[in-house]
Amino acid sequence: MELLRRLIREDEGVTAIEYTFIAFFIAVAIIGAVTVLGATVSGFFGSTAAAFP
């Protein structure tokens, strides 16, 4: 509990928390983009492969 209080009072703790949030949101954006683009790319390669005899 003392560690949490110290992190709240110190600027370095606040900065670390902000960087953690930024990293979290970047990770969520990457996961979302890979999910959406993965389905699109999979469909593209599937249709391309079906075009060959």
C-alpha positions as CSV (number, residue, x, y, z in Angstrom):
1,M,0.0,0.0,0.0
2,E,2.9,2.3,0.8
3,L,4.3,1.7,-2.7
4,L,1.0,2.9,-4.3
5,R,0.9,6.0,-2.2
6,R,4.5,6.8,-3.1
7,L,3.8,6.3,-6.8
8,I,0.9,8.6,-6.7
9,R,3.0,11.4,-5.0
10,E,6.0,11.1,-7.3
11,D,6.0,12.4,-10.9
12,E,7.9,9.4,-12.1
13,G,5.1,7.1,-11.0
14,V,2.6,9.2,-12.8
15,T,4.7,9.1,-15.9
16,A,5.1,5.4,-15.7
17,I,1.3,5.0,-15.5
18,E,0.8,7.2,-18.5
19,Y,3.3,5.2,-20.5
20,T,1.5,2.1,-19.5
21,F,-1.8,3.5,-20.7
22,I,-0.3,4.6,-24.0
23,A,1.3,1.1,-24.5
24,F,-2.1,-0.5,-23.7
25,F,-4.0,1.6,-26.2
26,I,-1.3,1.0,-28.9
27,A,-1.6,-2.8,-28.3
28,V,-5.4,-2.6,-28.6
29,A,-5.1,-0.7,-31.8
30,I,-2.6,-3.2,-33.3
31,I,-4.8,-6.2,-32.3
32,G,-7.8,-4.5,-33.8
33,A,-6.0,-3.7,-37.1
34,V,-4.6,-7.3,-37.3
35,T,-8.0,-8.8,-36.7
36,V,-9.7,-6.6,-39.4
37,L,-6.8,-6.8,-42.0
38,G,-6.3,-10.5,-41.3
39,A,-9.8,-11.4,-42.5
40,T,-9.4,-9.2,-45.5
41,V,-6.0,-10.6,-46.5
42,S,-7.2,-14.1,-45.9
43,G,-10.1,-13.5,-48.3
44,F,-7.9,-12.0,-50.9
45,F,-5.5,-14.9,-50.9
46,G,-8.4,-17.4,-50.9
47,S,-9.9,-15.8,-53.9
48,T,-6.6,-15.6,-55.7
49,A,-5.8,-19.3,-54.9
50,A,-9.3,-20.3,-56.2
51,A,-8.6,-18.5,-59.5
52,F,-5.8,-20.9,-60.3
53,P,-6.7,-24.4,-61.6
